Amino acid sequence: MHPQVDIRKIRDRYFNYGVSIGSADDRHLREGLWSIAECLHDAATALSHHFSVAVLSYEGRQLGAYRIAAMEHETLALAETLAAKLRVREAGACFRAGASLSS
């Protein structure tokens, strides 16, 4: 079982994240971080002694499983990878919505 890390944007330059393992009732929460990268690094620091992989999501949308070492040591590159993945998903969602409107 891998920990789940969910990052949420509250407003510009203000992010929260939560970590759950198993039961969603037991969560580690951290609030008021400046960026996705800061959330990734902070979560990795908390998890690195016990886990090697975490499942990442952004605002409840699962993005995949990633090595905690990458979250901690390749933070900026991973944050950009996740942002690119989100852009592709959003573009696909807009395309599908437009296609269904024109049908």
Protein Blocks (a to p, Z undefined) as FASTA:
>chain_A
ZZddddddfbghiacddddehjaklccddehiabfklmmmmmmmmmmmmpcbdcddeehi
afbjcdfklmmmmmmmmmmmmmmmmmmmmmmmmmmmmmmmmZZ
